[in-house]
Every structure is written in C-alpha cells, then in structure tokens.
Amino acid sequence: MRKGCRGNRRQFLQAGSVLAAGLCYSMDHLAAMTRAEETPGRRANSTGAKVAIVSCPTYGAEVRGALKRCFDLLGGVGALARGKTVTVKINLTGTSFLPFLGRPVGESYMTHYATVLALTDLLFANGARRVRLVESTNSLASLRESLVLADWGVAALEALGRVEFENTRNLGDGKRYATLKVPGGGYLFSSFDLNHSYADTDAFISLTKLKYHVTAGVTLSMKNLFGITPNSLYGDEAGSEEARAGRGPLHGPGAGQTPERAENFQLPGMKVKFLEAPRDPGLRVPRTIADLCAARPVDLAIIDGITTMTSGEGPWCVDQRARLVKPGLLIAGLNPVSTDAVAAALMGVDNPRAQRGTAPFAHCENHLLLAEKAGIGVADLGKIEILGSTIEKSRFPFPGAS
C-alpha cells in the first residue's frame, strides 16, 4: 500500500453519502495458485501499436483541435464512427463532485466535460449515428441526471446529435445482461456479465485521466474498464438491481463481504469459487483488468493529461506529494495496451513492462505486461509507433514513478 493512503474509497464516498469500492486494502502475499508466468492462450489483438502525443495546455476551445490532431495522426476515426453506434466509457470514480486540490474534479481525477464535448463533436463530424456515454455510478439517478449535477453542459452535448446516457451499474435500459467471453479462457474470469451497452455497440472508446493507482500501479485506459462491471453483480451489494456499493469482491475475498455471505458468494464468470480465488488485490485486480480488456476490446483509447493529480487516484487515497499538475497533453491510440504504455512512460515510468516490485507496480502485478502476454496489445515501447510529439520531449515525471 502506498504510504499516506488515507482510509479507502468506500470510506471517502460514504462520508459524502456515496458508496464506492474500497481500493486501499492491505496487500497479502502472492497467491501460489496463480503464477505470472502462466499465461492463458488467447486470440491475438495486438494491432494498432501506434500512439499520438499532442500538446493541449488548457480545457478551452483548443481541446477539439488537439484531439483532432491525435485522430489525424492515427489515420482518422471515420472508419470507427461512420454510420455506427459509438460507446464512450467515461470515468467519474463515484458521484461526488466536490472540488479537490482547489479545482473542479475534472481537472484532477475525473473525466473532464471539455474532452467529452470535443470527442462527441468529432465523432458526429465523422458520421457517427449515435454516441452513447456510459459509466457505472454509485447513485440511483440516471447518468444524465448525475452529469447535470456535475454541471456538465448536457444540453450542448445533445445538440450535437443523437447522444444517449446509460448508468451501467445494473441492467439499466436493457432486459438482460450480455455475457462477454474472455478469448482463450482468461486469467481469473472466462466471461463477464455486463450491461447491454457494452455489447450493443459498433465501437468502444475508453476516455480517462492520467493518474496513479494504489492497487494497479497506474489507472489509464485499461483500468477504466474495471468500472464496466455492474455493481449489481460484482459489488458489495451484489444480487440487487438497486445495488450502489462498490466492487470490493473484485479486490478479494472478504472485501465487502461478511464471512457468511462470502461462503456462498460467486462472481459471474469467475473461473474458481469466490473463496478459492487469489486473496491478494495486487494480483487479483490487474488480472481482472486484463480479462476485461480481452472480453470488451477497446477500439480507441484517449488519456487526458491536460491537468491531473499526482500520488493517488482521488481524495480517498493520496499522500503528502499529492498536487494538481499540468502536463498539458492528450494521448490517444488504437490499442489500450500500447496507449497506456506510452502514457506511463510520459509519467516518468522507466519501464512500462516492469515486473511486480518495481515502481509504480511495487505492490501489484503489471496489468500492461499481463495484457501483452495475453496477446491483447504491445507494451514494449520499442515496438510502438509514436506520433506527434516524443516521449523525451513531453515527459512529465510524477513523484515515485521510478
């Protein structure tokens, strides 16, 4: 656990009347039943090893131009968008929109409205038929209602074209959950049961911030998919469509579970019984991330590094080095593994393919390396085509990156 991690996310959001997953659990010893060298065979999906790095100093009108520049460098998004339903997974990390580090949360640890507005506009400009924004929130309110509460310009988004909003914490507007299989069998999960939005789409985009994470090392476009698992099936209150509490069970047996409930508890698609799965969150969370990225492939990864925070993933987990920083960057790629590897290097990580025990993966397995081994994408910087700026020119070292 990173020194200075104050409580956990559940405690933070409970204090604000919002329940969420506890992220700062103590790390157990590595579970003997699963070893890093044991990699399941999977369908290769490592194309798109090209990543664009573009300067973008503020959240003003220049965001659209910088994002378009990213897309142009990548060859355009016309094929991705034209005539299609495009689903965009944003990252709200709860529904507490109180300012943090003296600024709006979109500047520190949540998806910023300006990036969503620019992205949606560009998708419709490239012929998208429908854009659906999705997130699993800790609120019974619809996603649209939550975004209005966050002071997003929802009406301006809807004026661009057919924009839909779905809170994917449960069935939402769907009649049944979609089962998405993990090609090759997965590390911990062979499949996931998800809200229909993650299957009922032609293209899938992960839009997130440039940040550290206490249980996953970094939280970028791949870690964003941890939030696609519905609270109603994978959360502390699993079994109820009214569930709002976070995903303690995905962190490990006992997380969010009484002993009696844990005995008879099971997560959909998990390959072993709940209590027989690895207890170490530093093993369990990264492997779940890799499995999710295999089951629900990301067609376009976008990472907002215009402004962000250091030394934590949100107000619930920071240390004395936490501060607002302004790397002034947008990073985009056609493969989440490659995009996250470049983003990690921009944060100052010496080796995005580092093994457990090396910062920022000191207390966890490296989900980028796991995903690369599973054939999901390339994390080797030497095999990634970097466009626009360079890592050397744009590097913005975060405290503790190496």
C-alpha positions in Angstrom: 0.0 0.0 0.0 1.3 3.4 -0.8 2.3 5.4 2.2 -0.2 8.1 3.1 -3.2 6.3 1.7 -5.9 7.7 3.9 -8.6 5.0 4.5 -10.2 3.8 1.3 -12.5 5.0 -1.4 -15.5 3.4 0.2 -15.0 5.4 3.4 -14.4 8.6 1.4 -17.6 8.2 -0.6 -19.6 7.1 2.4 -18.6 10.3 4.1 -20.1 12.2 1.2 -23.2 9.9 1.2 -22.0 8.0 -1.8 -20.9 4.4 -1.6 -18.0 3.1 -3.6 -15.3 0.4 -3.8 -12.6 0.3 -1.2 -9.3 0.5 -3.1 -6.7 0.7 -0.4 -6.6 -2.8 1.1 -3.5 -4.3 2.7 -1.6 -6.5 0.3 -1.3 -10.2 1.1 1.4 -12.5 -0.1 1.3 -13.5 -3.8 -1.2 -16.4 -4.1 0.6 -19.6 -5.0 -2.2 -20.9 -7.1 -1.6 -18.4 -10.0 1.9 -17.5 -11.3 2.8 -14.6 -13.5 4.5 -17.0 -16.0 1.3 -18.9 -16.5 -0.4 -17.1 -19.4 -3.6 -18.4 -20.9 -3.8 -18.7 -24.7 -5.9 -16.0 -26.2 -6.9 -14.6 -29.6 -4.2 -12.1 -30.7 -5.5 -8.5 -30.8 -2.2 -6.6 -30.8 -2.8 -4.4 -33.9 -2.8 -0.7 -33.7 0.5 -0.3 -31.9 0.6 3.4 -32.7 0.1 6.2 -30.2 -0.3 10.0 -30.7 1.0 12.6 -28.2 -0.3 16.1 -28.7 0.1 19.3 -26.7 -3.0 20.8 -25.2 -2.4 23.3 -22.4 -5.9 24.1 -21.2 -9.5 22.9 -21.4 -10.6 25.7 -23.7 -11.5 25.6 -27.4 -8.1 24.1 -28.3 -9.2 20.7 -26.9 -11.1 19.9 -30.1 -8.2 20.8 -32.3 -5.7 18.8 -30.2 -8.0 15.8 -30.2 -8.5 16.1 -34.0 -4.7 16.3 -34.4 -4.4 13.0 -32.4 -7.0 11.3 -34.7 -5.4 12.6 -37.9 -2.0 11.2 -36.8 -3.7 7.9 -36.2 -5.2 7.9 -39.6 -8.6 9.3 -38.7 -11.7 8.0 -37.0 -14.1 7.9 -40.0 -14.0 4.1 -40.2 -14.6 3.8 -36.5 -17.6 6.3 -36.4 -19.3 6.5 -39.8 -22.9 5.2 -39.6 -22.2 3.5 -36.3 -23.1 3.5 -32.6 -20.0 4.6 -30.6 -19.9 3.9 -26.9 -17.7 6.1 -24.7 -16.7 4.9 -21.2 -16.1 7.9 -19.1 -14.5 7.8 -15.6 -16.4 9.5 -12.8 -15.0 7.4 -9.9 -18.2 7.9 -7.9 -20.6 10.7 -8.0 -19.1 13.2 -5.5 -18.4 16.3 -7.5 -16.9 18.5 -4.7 -13.8 20.4 -5.7 -10.4 18.7 -4.9 -7.0 20.3 -4.7 -8.7 23.6 -5.0 -10.1 22.9 -8.5 -13.1 21.1 -10.2 -12.8 17.4 -10.1 -12.5 17.2 -13.9 -9.1 18.8 -13.5 -7.8 16.3 -11.0 -9.3 12.8 -11.1 -12.5 12.6 -13.2 -13.2 12.8 -16.9 -13.4 16.5 -17.9 -16.6 17.7 -19.7 -14.5 19.6 -22.3 -12.9 16.3 -23.5 -16.3 14.6 -23.8 -17.7 17.6 -25.7 -14.8 17.7 -28.1 -14.8 13.9 -28.7 -18.6 13.8 -29.2 -18.4 16.6 -31.7 -15.7 14.9 -33.7 -17.5 11.6 -33.7 -20.6 13.2 -35.2 -18.4 15.2 -37.6 -17.1 11.8 -38.8 -20.5 10.4 -39.4 -21.4 8.6 -36.1 -25.1 7.6 -36.0 -25.3 7.6 -32.2 -22.9 8.3 -29.3 -23.6 6.6 -26.0 -21.9 7.8 -22.8 -21.6 5.1 -20.2 -20.5 4.9 -16.6 -21.4 2.9 -13.5 -22.2 5.4 -10.8 -22.9 5.0 -7.1 -26.3 6.7 -7.5 -29.8 5.6 -8.2 -30.1 8.6 -10.5 -29.7 8.2 -14.3 -26.3 9.0 -15.7 -27.8 12.1 -17.4 -29.1 13.3 -14.1 -25.7 12.8 -12.5 -23.9 14.8 -15.2 -26.4 17.6 -14.8 -25.5 17.6 -11.1 -21.8 17.8 -12.1 -22.6 20.9 -14.1 -21.8 19.3 -17.5 -23.4 21.0 -20.5 -25.7 18.1 -21.2 -28.0 20.1 -23.5 -24.9 21.2 -25.6 -24.0 17.5 -25.9 -27.4 16.5 -27.0 -27.5 19.4 -29.6 -24.6 17.7 -31.4 -26.6 14.7 -32.4 -28.2 11.5 -31.0 -26.5 11.3 -27.6 -27.6 8.7 -25.1 -26.6 8.2 -21.4 -26.6 4.9 -19.5 -25.8 4.2 -15.9 -24.4 0.7 -16.3 -24.4 -0.2 -12.6 -27.2 -2.7 -13.4 -29.5 -3.7 -16.3 -30.3 -0.1 -17.0 -32.4 0.1 -20.1 -31.6 -3.5 -21.0 -33.8 -6.5 -20.4 -30.9 -8.9 -19.8 -27.2 -8.9 -19.1 -24.8 -9.5 -22.0 -22.3 -12.3 -21.4 -18.9 -11.4 -23.0 -16.5 -14.2 -23.1 -12.7 -13.8 -22.5 -10.9 -15.3 -25.5 -8.7 -18.2 -24.5 -10.2 -18.6 -21.1 -8.7 -15.6 -19.2 -6.6 -15.3 -16.1 -9.4 -15.1 -13.4 -12.5 -14.8 -15.5 -13.7 -16.8 -18.5 -16.5 -14.3 -19.1 -18.3 -11.3 -17.7 -22.0 -10.4 -17.4 -22.3 -6.7 -18.4 -24.9 -4.1 -19.1 -26.2 -4.4 -22.7 -24.4 -1.1 -23.7 -21.0 -2.9 -23.8 -22.3 -5.4 -26.4 -24.9 -3.3 -28.2 -22.3 -1.1 -29.9 -20.2 -1.0 -33.0 -17.2 0.8 -31.4 -15.9 1.3 -27.9 -13.8 4.1 -26.6 -12.1 4.4 -23.2 -11.7 8.1 -22.1 -9.9 8.6 -18.9 -7.3 10.6 -16.9 -3.5 10.3 -16.5 -3.1 9.0 -12.9 -1.5 6.6 -10.5 -3.5 3.8 -8.7 -2.7 2.2 -5.4 -3.8 -1.3 -6.4 -3.0 -1.2 -10.1 0.1 1.0 -10.4 -1.4 3.3 -13.0 -5.0 4.0 -13.9 -5.3 4.7 -17.6 -7.5 3.5 -20.4 -7.3 -0.2 -19.4 -8.0 0.3 -15.7 -11.0 2.4 -16.8 -12.7 -0.9 -17.8 -12.8 -2.1 -14.2 -15.8 0.2 -13.9 -17.8 -1.6 -16.6 -18.6 -4.5 -14.2 -22.1 -3.8 -12.8 -22.4 -3.1 -9.1 -25.5 -5.3 -9.1 -23.4 -8.4 -9.9 -19.8 -7.6 -8.9 -20.3 -5.2 -6.0 -20.6 -5.4 -2.2 -24.4 -5.5 -2.6 -24.4 -8.0 -5.5 -27.8 -9.7 -6.1 -29.8 -6.5 -6.1 -30.7 -4.3 -9.0 -30.7 -1.4 -6.5 -27.0 -2.0 -5.7 -24.9 1.1 -5.5 -21.9 0.0 -3.3 -18.5 -0.5 -4.9 -16.6 -3.6 -6.1 -15.0 -4.9 -3.0 -15.4 -8.5 -4.1 -13.3 -7.9 -7.2 -10.4 -6.9 -4.9 -10.5 -10.1 -2.9 -12.5 -12.5 -0.7 -13.6 -10.7 2.4 -13.6 -7.3 0.7 -17.1 -6.0 1.2 -18.4 -9.5 2.3 -19.3 -11.0 5.7 -17.9 -14.4 6.3 -21.3 -16.0 6.0 -22.1 -14.3 2.7 -18.6 -14.9 1.2 -19.1 -18.7 1.8 -21.9 -18.8 -0.8 -20.9 -15.9 -2.9 -19.8 -16.1 -6.6 -18.9 -13.6 -9.2 -20.3 -14.3 -12.7 -17.7 -15.8 -15.0 -15.0 -16.3 -12.3 -13.1 -19.5 -13.1 -12.9 -20.7 -9.5 -15.0 -20.4 -6.4 -15.0 -17.0 -4.8 -13.1 -18.0 -1.7 -10.6 -20.1 -3.7 -9.6 -17.1 -5.9 -6.3 -15.2 -5.0 -6.8 -13.0 -2.0 -4.1 -10.5 -2.9 -5.7 -7.4 -4.5 -2.3 -6.7 -6.2 -2.7 -9.9 -8.1 -6.5 -10.1 -8.4 -7.2 -6.5 -9.7 -4.5 -6.5 -12.5 -5.7 -9.9 -13.8 -9.3 -8.8 -13.8 -8.3 -5.7 -15.8 -6.5 -7.8 -18.4 -9.5 -10.2 -18.7 -11.9 -7.2 -19.1 -9.8 -5.7 -21.8 -9.8 -9.1 -23.6 -13.6 -9.5 -23.2 -14.5 -6.0 -24.2 -11.8 -4.7 -26.6 -11.1 -1.0 -26.7 -11.1 0.4 -30.2 -9.8 3.8 -29.3 -8.0 4.9 -26.0 -7.9 8.5 -25.0 -6.0 9.8 -22.0 -6.4 13.3 -20.7 -3.1 14.6 -19.4 -4.1 18.3 -19.7 -4.3 18.6 -15.9 -4.3 15.8 -13.4 -3.2 14.8 -9.9 0.0 13.1 -8.6 0.4 10.5 -5.9 -3.0 9.0 -5.8 -6.2 8.3 -7.7 -8.6 10.6 -5.8 -9.2 12.3 -2.4 -9.6 8.9 -0.7 -6.1 7.8 -1.4 -3.3 10.4 -1.6 0.0 11.1 0.2 1.8 14.3 1.1 3.1 14.7 -2.5 -0.4 14.9 -4.0 -0.9 18.0 -6.0 -2.5 19.3 -9.2 -0.2 19.2 -12.1 -0.4 20.4 -15.7 1.4 18.0 -18.2 -0.6 19.7 -21.0 -1.0 16.6 -23.1 -3.6 14.5 -24.9 -2.6 10.9 -25.6 -4.6 8.6 -28.0 -4.1 5.3 -29.5 -5.8 2.4 -31.3 -4.8 -0.1 -28.7 -5.2 0.4 -25.0 -2.0 -1.6 -24.0 0.2 0.5 -26.3 -1.5 3.7 -25.3 -1.1 3.0 -21.6 2.5 2.0 -22.0 3.3 5.4 -23.7 1.3 7.3 -21.1 3.1 5.5 -18.3 6.4 6.5 -19.8 5.2 10.1 -20.1 4.6 9.9 -16.3 8.2 9.0 -15.8 7.9 5.2 -15.6 11.3 3.8 -16.7 9.9 0.5 -17.9 6.1 0.2 -18.6 6.7 -3.6 -18.7 8.2 -3.8 -15.3 7.6 -6.8 -13.1 5.9 -6.6 -9.7 8.2 -5.0 -7.1 9.3 -2.1 -9.4 7.6 1.3 -9.2 4.8 2.1 -9.8 4.0 -1.7 -9.6 5.6 -2.1 -6.3 2.6 -3.8 -4.7 0.9 -5.3 -7.7 1.3 -7.3 -10.9 1.6 -5.1 -14.0 -1.6 -5.3 -16.0 0.1 -3.9 -19.1 2.5 -6.8 -19.0 -0.3 -9.3 -18.3 -2.3 -7.9 -21.3 0.7 -8.1 -23.6 1.3 -11.7 -22.6 -2.3 -12.5 -23.3 -2.0 -11.1 -26.9 -4.2 -8.0 -26.3 -1.6 -5.4 -27.3 2.0 -4.3 -27.3 3.6 -2.7 -24.2 7.2 -2.7 -25.5 8.0 1.0 -26.3 10.5 -0.2 -28.9 7.6 -1.7 -30.9 5.2 1.2 -30.7 5.0 3.9 -33.4 4.8 7.2 -31.5 3.4 10.1 -33.5 3.2 13.8 -32.9 5.5 14.7 -30.0 8.0 12.3 -28.5 8.2 10.8 -25.0 11.5 12.6 -24.4 10.1 16.0 -25.3 6.8 15.5 -23.5 7.8 13.5 -20.4 6.3 14.9 -17.2 7.7 12.8 -14.3 5.3 12.1 -11.4 6.7 11.6 -7.9 7.5 7.9 -7.3 7.3 6.9 -11.0 10.7 5.1 -10.9 
